[in-house]
Amino acid sequence: MKTLTIVSMSRRFEKYKLFVESLEKTLSNLIIQYRVFINNTNTNYLYQEFEKENSKVKVYLAPEDFVFKNGHALVYNYLEKNISSDYIVKLFDSDEISISDYDLFIKELDEDFDIGGMSTYMERGNSQEIKYQMYRPNILKWVGHLHENQEIKIQNPKVKNLKYLSVYHHNALDTDSRILEKTEDGFIILTKNEDETSDSFQRNMLYEALTYRIIHENLYHPHIGWYKRHYEINKDVITFYYKKAKEKYKLL
């Protein structure tokens, strides 16, 4: 039977705790470790207590400005060093995993493949897509400061789209994140969220501040054209969030 390591970044402790508990009910015999990156000093102790309670959980702590300064790829690549399971699965604290037929999923997992595609519903944006976020250790690296961008390190990897595992990505935890206006070419139109305690504000502050840095500091990104168009549409809002990030991380 193949084994899994679940790799995540998290900023919502209650969501992460429920996420792990849910996976332990369905896939406990396959999962050998949960690796989670945290850079929220207000919740560090909660994750550390959870780590003490669950021997599979390994918590990695960093300063609050770490992702803003260094980007997502550095975090993912660090988390995925020295993994001994057959596969890594990249997930988020607000993901819900569904196995439609457990026995058939186990058979499917035992087939020979390097990368597994998971049917994923993205709540924010209301879209369904295949995310290739199950993969053998050491066959890919993450690149870019923002989002999940992969470069494959081997030639002709065996890719399989999994039939019996699906993901519901709850990435619209606030009402104003669920219904987003879009341009005719499919780009979302951002609005300012002044509620700094909301999940949407915290998410947008980091993501759009990184967008600002990608544009203005020429940070490498494999989809730079997308970010140029996103910035063109939402320049004022992105600048607003960048200024908020500078205040938060004391970069004035």
Residue pairs with C-beta under 8 A, 6 or more apart in sequence:
1 29
1 30
1 106
1 109
1 110
2 30
2 85
2 86
2 87
2 109
2 110
3 30
3 31
3 32
3 85
3 86
3 87
4 27
4 30
4 31
4 32
4 85
4 86
4 87
4 88
4 89
4 134
5 31
5 32
5 33
5 34
5 35
5 83
5 84
5 85
5 87
5 88
5 89
6 20
6 23
6 31
6 33
6 34
6 35
6 89
6 91
7 35
7 36
7 76
7 79
7 80
7 88
7 89
7 90
7 91
8 16
8 19
8 34
8 35
8 36
8 37
8 90
8 91
8 92
8 93
9 36
9 37
9 38
9 67
9 72
9 75
9 76
9 92
9 93
10 16
10 36
10 37
10 38
10 47
10 92
10 93
11 38
11 39
11 40
11 43
11 93
11 202
12 93
12 94
12 173
12 199
13 43
13 46
13 47
13 50
15 93
15 94
15 170
16 36
16 47
16 50
16 93
17 50
19 91
19 93
19 94
19 95
19 96
20 34
20 50
20 54
20 57
22 96
22 97
23 31
23 34
23 97
24 31
26 97
26 99
26 102
27 97
27 99
30 109
31 56
32 56
32 84
32 85
33 56
33 57
33 58
33 83
33 85
34 54
34 56
34 57
34 58
35 58
35 60
35 79
35 80
35 83
36 47
36 57
36 58
36 59
36 60
36 93
37 60
37 62
37 75
37 78
37 79
38 44
38 47
38 59
38 60
38 61
38 62
39 61
39 62
39 63
39 64
39 65
39 66
39 67
40 64
41 64
44 61
47 57
47 59
47 61
48 59
48 61
50 57
50 59
51 57
51 58
51 59
60 78
60 79
62 75
64 248
64 249
65 248
65 249
65 250
65 251
66 75
67 75
67 206
67 210
68 206
68 209
68 210
68 245
68 249
69 249
70 145
71 144
71 145
71 146
71 210
71 219
72 142
72 144
72 145
72 146
72 147
72 148
73 141
73 142
73 143
73 144
73 145
73 149
76 90
76 142
76 148
77 141
77 142
80 88
80 137
83 137
84 137
85 137
86 136
87 109
87 116
87 134
87 135
87 136
87 137
88 134
88 135
88 136
88 137
89 133
89 134
90 133
90 134
90 148
91 97
91 133
91 167
92 169
92 171
94 169
94 170
94 171
94 173
95 167
95 168
95 169
95 170
96 167
96 168
96 170
97 165
97 166
97 167
98 165
98 166
98 167
98 168
99 105
99 164
99 165
100 163
100 164
100 165
100 166
101 164
102 164
104 163
104 164
105 162
105 164
105 165
108 160
108 162
108 163
108 164
109 162
111 160
112 158
113 158
113 159
113 160
114 135
114 136
114 139
114 154
114 157
114 158
114 159
115 132
115 134
115 135
115 136
115 139
115 140
115 152
115 157
115 158
115 159
115 160
116 132
116 134
116 135
116 159
116 160
116 161
116 162
116 165
117 130
117 131
117 132
117 134
117 159
117 160
117 161
117 162
118 130
118 131
118 132
118 133
118 134
118 162
118 165
118 166
118 167
119 128
119 129
119 130
119 161
119 162
119 165
119 166
119 167
120 128
120 129
120 130
120 131
120 166
120 167
120 168
120 169
121 127
121 128
121 166
121 167
121 168
121 169
122 128
122 129
122 169
122 171
123 168
123 169
123 170
123 171
123 172
123 177
123 178
124 169
124 171
124 172
124 177
124 178
124 180
125 180
125 188
126 178
130 161
131 148
131 167
132 150
132 159
133 148
134 162
138 153
139 152
139 153
139 154
139 157
140 150
140 151
140 152
140 153
141 150
141 151
141 153
142 148
142 149
142 150
142 151
143 149
143 150
143 151
143 220
143 222
144 219
144 220
144 221
144 222
144 223
145 210
145 213
145 214
145 219
145 220
145 221
146 207
146 210
146 211
146 214
146 221
146 227
149 221
149 222
149 223
151 222
171 177
171 203
172 178
173 199
173 200
174 193
174 198
174 199
174 200
176 191
176 193
176 200
177 199
177 200
177 203
180 188
180 189
181 188
181 189
182 188
182 189
183 189
183 233
185 229
187 229
187 230
187 233
188 230
188 234
189 233
189 234
190 204
190 208
190 233
190 234
190 237
190 238
191 237
192 237
192 240
193 200
193 201
193 204
194 201
195 201
196 202
196 244
201 244
204 241
205 241
205 244
205 245
205 248
206 245
207 241
208 234
208 237
208 238
208 241
208 242
209 241
209 242
209 244
209 245
209 246
211 227
211 230
211 231
211 238
212 231
212 238
212 239
212 241
212 242
213 219
213 242
214 221
214 224
214 227
215 227
215 228
215 231
221 227
230 238
231 238
245 251
246 252
